[in-house]
Amino acid sequence: MGETEGQLLLTLVREGGIPGAMFALLGWAIWRFGFWPTAMQVRQSPGNGNRNCA
Amino acid sequence: MRLDPPVSLKLKAHGDSQLVVSYAFLGLALLFWIAARANDDPIMPAIVYGEFVTSLPAEVWAAALMIASTIHILGIVINGEWRWSPVLRFIGATAHCATLSLFTLTSFAAPYGDFFALGCGVFALVYAVFMWWNWCDIRQAGKGR
């Protein structure tokens, strides 16, 4: 890695862009999909009896 | 028991453990990043972490762990909504496993890094197990059932 690329990487990381982007992404995903994943919930629907019950 | 295609049996059985570990790593990496930003002097001494790791600033490692955790958590949260979300989980777990394995190797070679190497080694193994679970999910997603 050249000096210029290294400096750029360091500036990006130091200025908080990466943590900010990560938490923004996570916030969007939780808002969109919910905190607890769909597959981790016990799902039951009238059509399939109890086959999906844990 | 049979579940609909995008629903992961592995995640149903072990998803909360993956979520908790990755949230813990995200929090730790954020604290690490804040500590590295708040201190002008390097916070990772070479006698503990090894020469290679300390050749890069601590923020870079904190950012690497944060990115890996976020990708892993995204894969867990999205699961069931997108068929190939196990790929995200696998990438996140692989990045964690690689970073932690690197920490283990370099700090084990350093004079005072044994304790840190032990901790990182344990979590590298934990993430290796997560890689395996998510690899199973990728195979399941690929089979189309």
N, CA and C atoms of all chains as a GROMACS GRO file, in nm:
protein
  597
    1MET      N    1   0.084  -0.120   0.000
    1MET     CA    2   0.000   0.000   0.000
    1MET      C    3   0.088   0.125   0.000
    2GLY      N    4   0.061   0.215  -0.094
    2GLY     CA    5   0.140   0.338  -0.102
    2GLY      C    6   0.108   0.433   0.012
    3GLU      N    7   0.193   0.534   0.024
    3GLU     CA    8   0.174   0.627   0.136
    3GLU      C    9   0.042   0.705   0.125
    4THR      N   10   0.007   0.742   0.001
    4THR     CA   11  -0.115   0.821  -0.019
    4THR      C   12  -0.239   0.740   0.017
    5GLU      N   13  -0.244   0.614  -0.030
    5GLU     CA   14  -0.359   0.529   0.001
    5GLU      C   15  -0.368   0.504   0.151
    6GLY      N   16  -0.252   0.483   0.211
    6GLY     CA   17  -0.247   0.459   0.356
    6GLY      C   18  -0.302   0.578   0.433
    7GLN      N   19  -0.260   0.699   0.390
    7GLN     CA   20  -0.307   0.822   0.456
    7GLN      C   21  -0.458   0.838   0.440
    8LEU      N   22  -0.505   0.805   0.320
    8LEU     CA   23  -0.648   0.819   0.292
    8LEU      C   24  -0.729   0.724   0.380
    9LEU      N   25  -0.681   0.598   0.387
    9LEU     CA   26  -0.747   0.497   0.471
    9LEU      C   27  -0.752   0.543   0.616
   10LEU      N   28  -0.638   0.596   0.661
   10LEU     CA   29  -0.627   0.639   0.800
   10LEU      C   30  -0.721   0.756   0.828
   11THR      N   31  -0.728   0.850   0.734
   11THR     CA   32  -0.816   0.966   0.751
   11THR      C   33  -0.962   0.920   0.759
   12LEU      N   34  -0.999   0.829   0.668
   12LEU     CA   35  -1.136   0.778   0.666
   12LEU      C   36  -1.171   0.712   0.799
   13VAL      N   37  -1.079   0.630   0.846
   13VAL     CA   38  -1.104   0.555   0.970
   13VAL      C   39  -1.105   0.649   1.089
   14ARG      N   40  -1.010   0.742   1.092
   14ARG     CA   41  -0.997   0.830   1.207
   14ARG      C   42  -1.113   0.928   1.221
   15GLU      N   43  -1.166   0.971   1.110
   15GLU     CA   44  -1.270   1.074   1.117
   15GLU      C   45  -1.408   1.018   1.151
   16GLY      N   46  -1.415   0.891   1.175
   16GLY     CA   47  -1.542   0.835   1.223
   16GLY      C   48  -1.637   0.794   1.114
   17GLY      N   49  -1.592   0.794   0.990
   17GLY     CA   50  -1.681   0.755   0.880
   17GLY      C   51  -1.724   0.610   0.890
   18ILE      N   52  -1.630   0.524   0.926
   18ILE     CA   53  -1.661   0.380   0.929
   18ILE      C   54  -1.757   0.346   1.044
   19PRO      N   55  -1.728   0.388   1.170
   19PRO     CA   56  -1.827   0.358   1.275
   19PRO      C   57  -1.963   0.419   1.244
   20GLY      N   58  -1.963   0.542   1.191
   20GLY     CA   59  -2.089   0.607   1.158
   20GLY      C   60  -2.167   0.527   1.054
   21ALA      N   61  -2.095   0.485   0.950
   21ALA     CA   62  -2.161   0.408   0.843
   21ALA      C   63  -2.213   0.275   0.896
   22MET      N   64  -2.135   0.209   0.982
   22MET     CA   65  -2.176   0.079   1.035
   22MET      C   66  -2.303   0.091   1.119
   23PHE      N   67  -2.306   0.193   1.207
   23PHE     CA   68  -2.423   0.207   1.293
   23PHE      C   69  -2.545   0.254   1.214
   24ALA      N   70  -2.522   0.334   1.111
   24ALA     CA   71  -2.634   0.376   1.026
   24ALA      C   72  -2.694   0.255   0.954
   25LEU      N   73  -2.605   0.168   0.903
   25LEU     CA   74  -2.648   0.048   0.832
   25LEU      C   75  -2.727  -0.044   0.925
   26LEU      N   76  -2.675  -0.059   1.046
   26LEU     CA   77  -2.739  -0.145   1.145
   26LEU      C   78  -2.874  -0.088   1.187
   27GLY      N   79  -2.878   0.044   1.206
   27GLY     CA   80  -3.002   0.110   1.242
   27GLY      C   81  -3.108   0.089   1.134
   28TRP      N   82  -3.067   0.104   1.007
   28TRP     CA   83  -3.160   0.082   0.896
   28TRP      C   84  -3.209  -0.064   0.897
   29ALA      N   85  -3.115  -0.160   0.916
   29ALA     CA   86  -3.154  -0.301   0.910
   29ALA      C   87  -3.251  -0.336   1.023
   30ILE      N   88  -3.229  -0.280   1.141
   30ILE     CA   89  -3.318  -0.309   1.254
   30ILE      C   90  -3.455  -0.244   1.230
   31TRP      N   91  -3.452  -0.123   1.174
   31TRP     CA   92  -3.578  -0.055   1.142
   31TRP      C   93  -3.655  -0.133   1.034
   32ARG      N   94  -3.581  -0.188   0.937
   32ARG     CA   95  -3.645  -0.255   0.824
   32ARG      C   96  -3.688  -0.398   0.857
   33PHE      N   97  -3.600  -0.471   0.927
   33PHE     CA   98  -3.624  -0.614   0.946
   33PHE      C   99  -3.658  -0.652   1.090
   34GLY      N  100  -3.641  -0.562   1.183
   34GLY     CA  101  -3.667  -0.592   1.324
   34GLY      C  102  -3.541  -0.640   1.393
   35PHE      N  103  -3.538  -0.626   1.523
   35PHE     CA  104  -3.418  -0.662   1.598
   35PHE      C  105  -3.397  -0.812   1.602
   36TRP      N  106  -3.507  -0.885   1.617
   36TRP     CA  107  -3.497  -1.030   1.631
   36TRP      C  108  -3.531  -1.096   1.499
   37PRO      N  109  -3.442  -1.178   1.444
   37PRO     CA  110  -3.467  -1.234   1.311
   37PRO      C  111  -3.594  -1.318   1.304
   38THR      N  112  -3.650  -1.320   1.185
   38THR     CA  113  -3.774  -1.394   1.161
   38THR      C  114  -3.758  -1.542   1.196
   39ALA      N  115  -3.646  -1.598   1.158
   39ALA     CA  116  -3.627  -1.743   1.175
   39ALA      C  117  -3.613  -1.784   1.321
   40MET      N  118  -3.583  -1.688   1.408
   40MET     CA  119  -3.563  -1.724   1.547
   40MET      C  120  -3.693  -1.723   1.626
   41GLN      N  121  -3.800  -1.678   1.560
   41GLN     CA  122  -3.930  -1.679   1.626
   41GLN      C  123  -4.001  -1.810   1.594
   42VAL      N  124  -4.081  -1.857   1.687
   42VAL     CA  125  -4.162  -1.976   1.660
   42VAL      C  126  -4.280  -1.931   1.577
   43ARG      N  127  -4.289  -1.988   1.454
   43ARG     CA  128  -4.394  -1.939   1.365
   43ARG      C  129  -4.504  -2.044   1.352
   44GLN      N  130  -4.624  -1.996   1.351
   44GLN     CA  131  -4.740  -2.084   1.342
   44GLN      C  132  -4.841  -2.021   1.249
   45SER      N  133  -4.891  -2.097   1.158
   45SER     CA  134  -4.997  -2.041   1.074
   45SER      C  135  -5.109  -2.143   1.066
   46PRO      N  136  -5.232  -2.097   1.039
   46PRO     CA  137  -5.346  -2.190   1.043
   46PRO      C  138  -5.331  -2.302   0.942
   47GLY      N  139  -5.260  -2.276   0.830
   47GLY     CA  140  -5.254  -2.373   0.723
   47GLY      C  141  -5.164  -2.493   0.746
   48ASN      N  142  -5.066  -2.481   0.824
   48ASN     CA  143  -4.967  -2.589   0.832
   48ASN      C  144  -4.967  -2.663   0.966
   49GLY      N  145  -5.073  -2.654   1.038
   49GLY     CA  146  -5.077  -2.724   1.166
   49GLY      C  147  -4.970  -2.670   1.259
   50ASN      N  148  -4.901  -2.761   1.324
   50ASN     CA  149  -4.800  -2.718   1.420
   50ASN      C  150  -4.659  -2.755   1.376
   51ARG      N  151  -4.639  -2.779   1.246
   51ARG     CA  152  -4.512  -2.837   1.204
   51ARG      C  153  -4.392  -2.744   1.227
   52ASN      N  154  -4.419  -2.610   1.236
   52ASN     CA  155  -4.306  -2.519   1.257
   52ASN      C  156  -4.283  -2.487   1.404
   53CYS      N  157  -4.358  -2.553   1.490
   53CYS     CA  158  -4.343  -2.524   1.632
   53CYS      C  159  -4.216  -2.588   1.686
   54ALA      N  160  -4.146  -2.517   1.770
   54ALA     CA  161  -4.025  -2.574   1.831
   54ALA      C  162  -4.067  -2.676   1.936
   55MET      N  163  -3.913  -3.207   1.122
   55MET     CA  164  -3.960  -3.069   1.108
   55MET      C  165  -3.906  -3.009   0.978
   56ARG      N  166  -3.993  -2.950   0.900
   56ARG     CA  167  -3.950  -2.888   0.776
   56ARG      C  168  -3.989  -2.741   0.777
   57LEU      N  169  -3.895  -2.656   0.734
   57LEU     CA  170  -3.922  -2.513   0.732
   57LEU      C  171  -3.919  -2.462   0.590
   58ASP      N  172  -3.982  -2.349   0.566
   58ASP     CA  173  -3.986  -2.290   0.434
   58ASP      C  174  -3.845  -2.247   0.390
   59PRO      N  175  -3.821  -2.231   0.258
   59PRO     CA  176  -3.686  -2.217   0.206
   59PRO      C  177  -3.591  -2.119   0.274
   60PRO      N  178  -3.631  -1.992   0.293
   60PRO     CA  179  -3.527  -1.902   0.344
   60PRO      C  180  -3.501  -1.916   0.493
   61VAL      N  181  -3.580  -1.996   0.561
   61VAL     CA  182  -3.568  -2.003   0.706
   61VAL      C  183  -3.458  -2.101   0.743
   62SER      N  184  -3.363  -2.054   0.822
   62SER     CA  185  -3.246  -2.134   0.853
   62SER      C  186  -3.266  -2.214   0.981
   63LEU      N  187  -3.249  -2.345   0.970
   63LEU     CA  188  -3.257  -2.429   1.089
   63LEU      C  189  -3.144  -2.398   1.186
   64LYS      N  190  -3.024  -2.374   1.129
   64LYS     CA  191  -2.907  -2.344   1.213
   64LYS      C  192  -2.928  -2.215   1.290
   65LEU      N  193  -2.985  -2.116   1.220
   65LEU     CA  194  -3.006  -1.988   1.286
   65LEU      C  195  -3.115  -1.999   1.390
   66LYS      N  196  -3.215  -2.082   1.361
   66LYS     CA  197  -3.323  -2.102   1.457
   66LYS      C  198  -3.268  -2.166   1.584
   67ALA      N  199  -3.171  -2.257   1.566
   67ALA     CA  200  -3.114  -2.325   1.682
   67ALA      C  201  -3.008  -2.240   1.752
   68HIS      N  202  -2.926  -2.168   1.675
   68HIS     CA  203  -2.809  -2.103   1.735
   68HIS      C  204  -2.801  -1.954   1.705
   69GLY      N  205  -2.905  -1.897   1.646
   69GLY     CA  206  -2.896  -1.759   1.602
   69GLY      C  207  -2.872  -1.660   1.714
   70ASP      N  208  -2.934  -1.685   1.830
   70ASP     CA  209  -2.917  -1.588   1.938
   70ASP      C  210  -2.773  -1.583   1.988
   71SER      N  211  -2.703  -1.696   1.987
   71SER     CA  212  -2.563  -1.695   2.030
   71SER      C  213  -2.478  -1.614   1.932
   72GLN      N  214  -2.505  -1.629   1.802
   72GLN     CA  215  -2.431  -1.551   1.703
   72GLN      C  216  -2.459  -1.402   1.719
   73LEU      N  217  -2.586  -1.370   1.742
   73LEU     CA  218  -2.625  -1.229   1.757
   73LEU      C  219  -2.558  -1.166   1.879
   74VAL      N  220  -2.561  -1.238   1.991
   74VAL     CA  221  -2.504  -1.184   2.115
   74VAL      C  222  -2.353  -1.164   2.101
   75VAL      N  223  -2.283  -1.263   2.045
   75VAL     CA  224  -2.137  -1.252   2.032
   75VAL      C  225  -2.101  -1.137   1.938
   76SER      N  226  -2.175  -1.123   1.827
   76SER     CA  227  -2.140  -1.016   1.733
   76SER      C  228  -2.175  -0.877   1.788
   77TYR      N  229  -2.287  -0.867   1.863
   77TYR     CA  230  -2.316  -0.738   1.926
   77TYR      C  231  -2.209  -0.704   2.030
   78ALA      N  232  -2.162  -0.805   2.105
   78ALA     CA  233  -2.056  -0.781   2.204
   78ALA      C  234  -1.929  -0.732   2.135
   79PHE      N  235  -1.895  -0.795   2.022
   79PHE     CA  236  -1.775  -0.752   1.948
   79PHE      C  237  -1.792  -0.613   1.890
   80LEU      N  238  -1.913  -0.581   1.845
   80LEU     CA  239  -1.938  -0.447   1.791
   80LEU      C  240  -1.918  -0.342   1.900
   81GLY      N  241  -1.973  -0.370   2.020
   81GLY     CA  242  -1.957  -0.278   2.132
   81GLY      C  243  -1.811  -0.264   2.173
   82LEU      N  244  -1.741  -0.378   2.183
   82LEU     CA  245  -1.600  -0.376   2.222
   82LEU      C  246  -1.517  -0.297   2.120
   83ALA      N  247  -1.545  -0.321   1.991
   83ALA     CA  248  -1.469  -0.253   1.886
   83ALA      C  249  -1.495  -0.103   1.890
   84LEU      N  250  -1.620  -0.064   1.922
   84LEU     CA  251  -1.652   0.079   1.931
   84LEU      C  252  -1.576   0.143   2.048
   85LEU      N  253  -1.576   0.073   2.164
   85LEU     CA  254  -1.502   0.124   2.279
   85LEU      C  255  -1.352   0.135   2.246
   86PHE      N  256  -1.302   0.034   2.177
   86PHE     CA  257  -1.162   0.030   2.137
   86PHE      C  258  -1.129   0.147   2.045
   87TRP      N  259  -1.222   0.173   1.953
   87TRP     CA  260  -1.203   0.283   1.858
   87TRP      C  261  -1.202   0.418   1.932
   88ILE      N  262  -1.297   0.432   2.028
   88ILE     CA  263  -1.304   0.558   2.104
   88ILE      C  264  -1.177   0.577   2.186
   89ALA      N  265  -1.130   0.466   2.249
   89ALA     CA  266  -1.007   0.474   2.329
   89ALA      C  267  -0.888   0.513   2.241
   90ALA      N  268  -0.882   0.455   2.121
   90ALA     CA  269  -0.771   0.485   2.030
   90ALA      C  270  -0.777   0.630   1.983
   91ARG      N  271  -0.900   0.682   1.964
   91ARG     CA  272  -0.916   0.821   1.920
   91ARG      C  273  -0.882   0.918   2.032
   92ALA      N  274  -0.918   0.878   2.155
   92ALA     CA  275  -0.902   0.968   2.269
   92ALA      C  276  -0.756   0.981   2.311
   93ASN      N  277  -0.676   0.879   2.281
   93ASN     CA  278  -0.535   0.882   2.321
   93ASN      C  279  -0.446   0.920   2.203
   94ASP      N  280  -0.355   1.012   2.228
   94ASP     CA  281  -0.261   1.049   2.122
   94ASP      C  282  -0.154   0.941   2.106
   95ASP      N  283  -0.116   0.879   2.217
   95ASP     CA  284  -0.016   0.772   2.210
   95ASP      C  285  -0.083   0.644   2.163
   96PRO      N  286  -0.010   0.556   2.094
   96PRO     CA  287  -0.068   0.428   2.052
   96PRO      C  288  -0.112   0.345   2.173
   97ILE      N  289  -0.230   0.286   2.166
   97ILE     CA  290  -0.280   0.211   2.281
   97ILE      C  291  -0.247   0.062   2.271
   98MET      N  292  -0.187   0.020   2.159
   98MET     CA  293  -0.153  -0.121   2.145
   98MET      C  294  -0.001  -0.138   2.149
   99PRO      N  295   0.055  -0.176   2.263
   99PRO     CA  296   0.200  -0.194   2.269
   99PRO      C  297   0.246  -0.318   2.193
  100ALA      N  298   0.360  -0.306   2.125
  100ALA     CA  299   0.410  -0.416   2.042
  100ALA      C  300   0.449  -0.538   2.125
  101ILE      N  301   0.484  -0.517   2.255
  101ILE     CA  302   0.525  -0.634   2.334
  101ILE      C  303   0.406  -0.723   2.368
  102VAL      N  304   0.284  -0.671   2.355
  102VAL     CA  305   0.165  -0.754   2.378
  102VAL      C  306   0.104  -0.801   2.246
  103TYR      N  307   0.091  -0.711   2.151
  103TYR     CA  308   0.015  -0.742   2.030
  103TYR      C  309   0.101  -0.789   1.913
  104GLY      N  310   0.231  -0.770   1.924
  104GLY     CA  311   0.320  -0.814   1.815
  104GLY      C  312   0.349  -0.701   1.717
  105GLU      N  313   0.458  -0.718   1.642
  105GLU     CA  314   0.507  -0.611   1.555
  105GLU      C  315   0.412  -0.582   1.440
  106PHE      N  316   0.359  -0.687   1.377
  106PHE     CA  317   0.278  -0.664   1.256
  106PHE      C  318   0.150  -0.587   1.288
  107VAL      N  319   0.081  -0.631   1.396
  107VAL     CA  320  -0.046  -0.567   1.432
  107VAL      C  321  -0.024  -0.421   1.468
  108THR      N  322   0.084  -0.392   1.540
  108THR     CA  323   0.106  -0.254   1.585
  108THR      C  324   0.166  -0.167   1.474
  109SER      N  325   0.198  -0.227   1.359
  109SER     CA  326   0.245  -0.143   1.249
  109SER      C  327   0.130  -0.062   1.188
  110LEU      N  328   0.006  -0.106   1.214
  110LEU     CA  329  -0.111  -0.028   1.172
  110LEU      C  330  -0.174   0.035   1.296
  111PRO      N  331  -0.240   0.150   1.283
  111PRO     CA  332  -0.302   0.213   1.400
  111PRO      C  333  -0.416   0.126   1.456
  112ALA      N  334  -0.442   0.141   1.586
  112ALA     CA  335  -0.547   0.061   1.652
  112ALA      C  336  -0.684   0.084   1.589
  113GLU      N  337  -0.706   0.207   1.537
  113GLU     CA  338  -0.836   0.237   1.476
  113GLU      C  339  -0.867   0.145   1.359
  114VAL      N  340  -0.763   0.107   1.285
  114VAL     CA  341  -0.784   0.020   1.168
  114VAL      C  342  -0.838  -0.115   1.213
  115TRP      N  343  -0.783  -0.169   1.322
  115TRP     CA  344  -0.829  -0.299   1.371
  115TRP      C  345  -0.969  -0.288   1.430
  116ALA      N  346  -0.992  -0.177   1.503
  116ALA     CA  347  -1.126  -0.155   1.559
  116ALA      C  348  -1.228  -0.145   1.446
  117ALA      N  349  -1.191  -0.075   1.338
  117ALA     CA  350  -1.282  -0.061   1.224
  117ALA      C  351  -1.305  -0.196   1.157
  118ALA      N  352  -1.198  -0.276   1.145
  118ALA     CA  353  -1.212  -0.408   1.083
  118ALA      C  354  -1.310  -0.495   1.162
  119LEU      N  355  -1.298  -0.491   1.296
  119LEU     CA  356  -1.390  -0.570   1.380
  119LEU      C  357  -1.533  -0.517   1.370
  120MET      N  358  -1.545  -0.383   1.364
  120MET     CA  359  -1.680  -0.324   1.353
  120MET      C  360  -1.747  -0.364   1.222
  121ILE      N  361  -1.670  -0.359   1.112
  121ILE     CA  362  -1.726  -0.395   0.981
  121ILE      C  363  -1.768  -0.542   0.980
  122ALA      N  364  -1.680  -0.629   1.032
  122ALA     CA  365  -1.711  -0.772   1.036
  122ALA      C  366  -1.837  -0.798   1.118
  123SER      N  367  -1.846  -0.733   1.237
  123SER     CA  368  -1.963  -0.752   1.324
  123SER      C  369  -2.090  -0.705   1.254
  124THR      N  370  -2.081  -0.588   1.189
  124THR     CA  371  -2.201  -0.534   1.124
  124THR      C  372  -2.249  -0.626   1.013
  125ILE      N  373  -2.157  -0.677   0.932
  125ILE     CA  374  -2.197  -0.767   0.823
  125ILE      C  375  -2.262  -0.893   0.880
  126HIS      N  376  -2.203  -0.946   0.987
  126HIS     CA  377  -2.257  -1.067   1.050
  126HIS      C  378  -2.398  -1.042   1.106
  127ILE      N  379  -2.413  -0.928   1.179
  127ILE     CA  380  -2.544  -0.896   1.238
  127ILE      C  381  -2.648  -0.871   1.128
  128LEU      N  382  -2.606  -0.803   1.021
  128LEU     CA  383  -2.699  -0.780   0.909
  128LEU      C  384  -2.750  -0.913   0.854
  129GLY      N  385  -2.657  -1.008   0.838
  129GLY     CA  386  -2.696  -1.139   0.787
  129GLY      C  387  -2.795  -1.210   0.877
  130ILE      N  388  -2.779  -1.192   1.009
  130ILE     CA  389  -2.870  -1.256   1.104
  130ILE      C  390  -3.007  -1.188   1.100
  131VAL      N  391  -3.005  -1.056   1.101
  131VAL     CA  392  -3.131  -0.980   1.107
  131VAL      C  393  -3.212  -0.997   0.978
  132ILE      N  394  -3.142  -1.002   0.864
  132ILE     CA  395  -3.211  -1.011   0.735
  132ILE      C  396  -3.267  -1.152   0.712
  133ASN      N  397  -3.210  -1.252   0.778
  133ASN     CA  398  -3.246  -1.390   0.751
  133ASN      C  399  -3.398  -1.412   0.744
  134GLY      N  400  -3.439  -1.490   0.646
  134GLY     CA  401  -3.581  -1.514   0.628
  134GLY      C  402  -3.642  -1.417   0.530
  135GLU      N  403  -3.579  -1.301   0.512
  135GLU     CA  404  -3.629  -1.201   0.418
  135GLU      C  405  -3.554  -1.210   0.286
  136TRP      N  406  -3.431  -1.262   0.292
  136TRP     CA  407  -3.350  -1.273   0.170
  136TRP      C  408  -3.281  -1.409   0.173
  137ARG      N  409  -3.298  -1.484   0.064
  137ARG     CA  410  -3.249  -1.622   0.062
  137ARG      C  411  -3.099  -1.634   0.090
  138TRP      N  412  -3.018  -1.541   0.034
  138TRP     CA  413  -2.873  -1.555   0.042
  138TRP      C  414  -2.811  -1.481   0.160
  139SER      N  415  -2.892  -1.447   0.260
  139SER     CA  416  -2.835  -1.380   0.378
  139SER      C  417  -2.729  -1.464   0.450
  140PRO      N  418  -2.731  -1.599   0.440
  140PRO     CA  419  -2.621  -1.676   0.501
  140PRO      C  420  -2.484  -1.636   0.447
  141VAL      N  421  -2.480  -1.585   0.321
  141VAL     CA  422  -2.352  -1.543   0.264
  141VAL      C  423  -2.296  -1.425   0.345
  142LEU      N  424  -2.385  -1.331   0.383
  142LEU     CA  425  -2.342  -1.218   0.466
  142LEU      C  426  -2.288  -1.268   0.600
  143ARG      N  427  -2.362  -1.361   0.660
  143ARG     CA  428  -2.317  -1.415   0.790
  143ARG      C  429  -2.183  -1.485   0.777
  144PHE      N  430  -2.167  -1.559   0.665
  144PHE     CA  431  -2.042  -1.632   0.644
  144PHE      C  432  -1.926  -1.534   0.625
  145ILE      N  433  -1.949  -1.428   0.547
  145ILE     CA  434  -1.842  -1.329   0.524
  145ILE      C  435  -1.804  -1.262   0.657
  146GLY      N  436  -1.904  -1.224   0.735
  146GLY     CA  437  -1.878  -1.160   0.864
  146GLY      C  438  -1.800  -1.251   0.957
  147ALA      N  439  -1.844  -1.377   0.966
  147ALA     CA  440  -1.777  -1.472   1.055
  147ALA      C  441  -1.635  -1.501   1.006
  148THR      N  442  -1.616  -1.508   0.874
  148THR     CA  443  -1.483  -1.534   0.819
  148THR      C  444  -1.389  -1.417   0.849
  149ALA      N  445  -1.440  -1.294   0.831
  149ALA     CA  446  -1.356  -1.177   0.860
  149ALA      C  447  -1.316  -1.173   1.007
  150HIS      N  448  -1.411  -1.205   1.096
  150HIS     CA  449  -1.380  -1.211   1.239
  150HIS      C  450  -1.276  -1.318   1.267
  151CYS      N  451  -1.297  -1.436   1.209
  151CYS     CA  452  -1.208  -1.548   1.235
  151CYS      C  453  -1.067  -1.515   1.186
  152ALA      N  454  -1.058  -1.451   1.069
  152ALA     CA  455  -0.927  -1.417   1.014
  152ALA      C  456  -0.856  -1.313   1.102
  153THR      N  457  -0.930  -1.208   1.142
  153THR     CA  458  -0.869  -1.103   1.224
  153THR      C  459  -0.824  -1.159   1.359
  154LEU      N  460  -0.912  -1.238   1.420
  154LEU     CA  461  -0.879  -1.291   1.553
  154LEU      C  462  -0.766  -1.394   1.544
  155SER      N  463  -0.761  -1.471   1.435
  155SER     CA  464  -0.651  -1.566   1.418
  155SER      C  465  -0.519  -1.492   1.402
  156LEU      N  466  -0.524  -1.381   1.327
  156LEU     CA  467  -0.403  -1.299   1.310
  156LEU      C  468  -0.356  -1.245   1.446
  157PHE      N  469  -0.451  -1.192   1.525
  157PHE     CA  470  -0.417  -1.142   1.659
  157PHE      C  471  -0.356  -1.254   1.744
  158THR      N  472  -0.416  -1.373   1.734
  158THR     CA  473  -0.366  -1.486   1.814
  158THR      C  474  -0.221  -1.517   1.777
  159LEU      N  475  -0.195  -1.527   1.647
  159LEU     CA  476  -0.060  -1.564   1.602
  159LEU      C  477   0.043  -1.458   1.641
  160THR      N  478   0.010  -1.330   1.613
  160THR     CA  479   0.111  -1.226   1.638
  160THR      C  480   0.132  -1.203   1.788
  161SER      N  481   0.024  -1.207   1.866
  161SER     CA  482   0.043  -1.182   2.009
  161SER      C  483   0.105  -1.303   2.079
  162PHE      N  484   0.082  -1.423   2.025
  162PHE     CA  485   0.147  -1.542   2.084
  162PHE      C  486   0.298  -1.534   2.065
  163ALA      N  487   0.340  -1.474   1.952
  163ALA     CA  488   0.483  -1.461   1.925
  163ALA      C  489   0.545  -1.346   2.005
  164ALA      N  490   0.461  -1.252   2.054
  164ALA     CA  491   0.512  -1.138   2.130
  164ALA      C  492   0.544  -1.181   2.273
  165PRO      N  493   0.637  -1.108   2.340
  165PRO     CA  494   0.682  -1.151   2.473
  165PRO      C  495   0.572  -1.159   2.580
  166TYR      N  496   0.479  -1.062   2.581
  166TYR     CA  497   0.377  -1.058   2.688
  166TYR      C  498   0.236  -1.076   2.632
  167GLY      N  499   0.224  -1.146   2.522
  167GLY     CA  500   0.093  -1.153   2.457
  167GLY      C  501   0.014  -1.280   2.483
  168ASP      N  502   0.063  -1.369   2.572
  168ASP     CA  503   0.000  -1.501   2.586
  168ASP      C  504  -0.147  -1.493   2.626
  169PHE      N  505  -0.177  -1.404   2.723
  169PHE     CA  506  -0.314  -1.395   2.775
  169PHE      C  507  -0.408  -1.345   2.666
  170PHE      N  508  -0.364  -1.242   2.595
  170PHE     CA  509  -0.444  -1.187   2.485
  170PHE      C  510  -0.460  -1.292   2.375
  171ALA      N  511  -0.352  -1.366   2.348
  171ALA     CA  512  -0.357  -1.469   2.243
  171ALA      C  513  -0.459  -1.577   2.279
  172LEU      N  514  -0.465  -1.612   2.407
  172LEU     CA  515  -0.561  -1.713   2.453
  172LEU      C  516  -0.705  -1.666   2.428
  173GLY      N  517  -0.734  -1.542   2.470
  173GLY     CA  518  -0.868  -1.488   2.450
  173GLY      C  519  -0.907  -1.483   2.303
  174CYS      N  520  -0.814  -1.432   2.220
  174CYS     CA  521  -0.843  -1.422   2.077
  174CYS      C  522  -0.856  -1.560   2.015
  175GLY      N  523  -0.776  -1.654   2.060
  175GLY     CA  524  -0.781  -1.790   2.007
  175GLY      C  525  -0.916  -1.855   2.033
  176VAL      N  526  -0.968  -1.836   2.155
  176VAL     CA  527  -1.098  -1.893   2.190
  176VAL      C  528  -1.206  -1.836   2.098
  177PHE      N  529  -1.204  -1.702   2.080
  177PHE     CA  530  -1.308  -1.643   1.996
  177PHE      C  531  -1.288  -1.670   1.848
  178ALA      N  532  -1.162  -1.692   1.806
  178ALA     CA  533  -1.140  -1.734   1.667
  178ALA      C  534  -1.204  -1.870   1.644
  179LEU      N  535  -1.195  -1.959   1.744
  179LEU     CA  536  -1.259  -2.090   1.732
  179LEU      C  537  -1.411  -2.077   1.732
  180VAL      N  538  -1.463  -1.988   1.819
  180VAL     CA  539  -1.609  -1.964   1.821
  180VAL      C  540  -1.656  -1.919   1.683
  181TYR      N  541  -1.581  -1.827   1.623
  181TYR     CA  542  -1.620  -1.779   1.490
  181TYR      C  543  -1.599  -1.884   1.382
  182ALA      N  544  -1.504  -1.975   1.404
  182ALA     CA  545  -1.488  -2.086   1.308
  182ALA      C  546  -1.613  -2.175   1.311
  183VAL      N  547  -1.669  -2.196   1.432
  183VAL     CA  548  -1.794  -2.272   1.442
  183VAL      C  549  -1.908  -2.197   1.372
  184PHE      N  550  -1.914  -2.064   1.392
  184PHE     CA  551  -2.017  -1.984   1.323
  184PHE      C  552  -2.002  -1.997   1.172
  185MET      N  553  -1.875  -1.999   1.124
  185MET     CA  554  -1.850  -2.016   0.980
  185MET      C  555  -1.911  -2.147   0.932
  186TRP      N  556  -1.890  -2.252   1.011
  186TRP     CA  557  -1.941  -2.384   0.972
  186TRP      C  558  -2.093  -2.383   0.967
  187TRP      N  559  -2.157  -2.328   1.070
  187TRP     CA  560  -2.304  -2.323   1.072
  187TRP      C  561  -2.357  -2.248   0.950
  188ASN      N  562  -2.292  -2.134   0.919
  188ASN     CA  563  -2.341  -2.052   0.809
  188ASN      C  564  -2.310  -2.114   0.675
  189TRP      N  565  -2.200  -2.190   0.667
  189TRP     CA  566  -2.170  -2.264   0.546
  189TRP      C  567  -2.281  -2.367   0.521
  190CYS      N  568  -2.327  -2.434   0.629
  190CYS     CA  569  -2.438  -2.529   0.616
  190CYS      C  570  -2.561  -2.458   0.563
  191ASP      N  571  -2.586  -2.334   0.612
  191ASP     CA  572  -2.703  -2.258   0.566
  191ASP      C  573  -2.690  -2.220   0.419
  192ILE      N  574  -2.567  -2.187   0.375
  192ILE     CA  575  -2.547  -2.152   0.234
  192ILE      C  576  -2.580  -2.273   0.148
  193ARG      N  577  -2.536  -2.390   0.192
  193ARG     CA  578  -2.564  -2.513   0.116
  193ARG      C  579  -2.715  -2.539   0.110
  194GLN      N  580  -2.781  -2.515   0.225
  194GLN     CA  581  -2.926  -2.534   0.229
  194GLN      C  582  -2.996  -2.436   0.135
  195ALA      N  583  -2.947  -2.311   0.133
  195ALA     CA  584  -3.008  -2.210   0.045
  195ALA      C  585  -2.986  -2.248  -0.101
  196GLY      N  586  -2.871  -2.306  -0.132
  196GLY     CA  587  -2.839  -2.345  -0.268
  196GLY      C  588  -2.921  -2.463  -0.319
  197LYS      N  589  -2.966  -2.546  -0.226
  197LYS     CA  590  -3.045  -2.663  -0.265
  197LYS      C  591  -3.188  -2.625  -0.302
  198GLY      N  592  -3.227  -2.506  -0.265
  198GLY     CA  593  -3.360  -2.458  -0.302
  198GLY      C  594  -3.472  -2.520  -0.222
  199ARG      N  595  -3.443  -2.559  -0.100
  199ARG     CA  596  -3.552  -2.609  -0.016
  199ARG      C  597  -3.532  -2.562   0.128
   0.00000   0.00000   0.00000
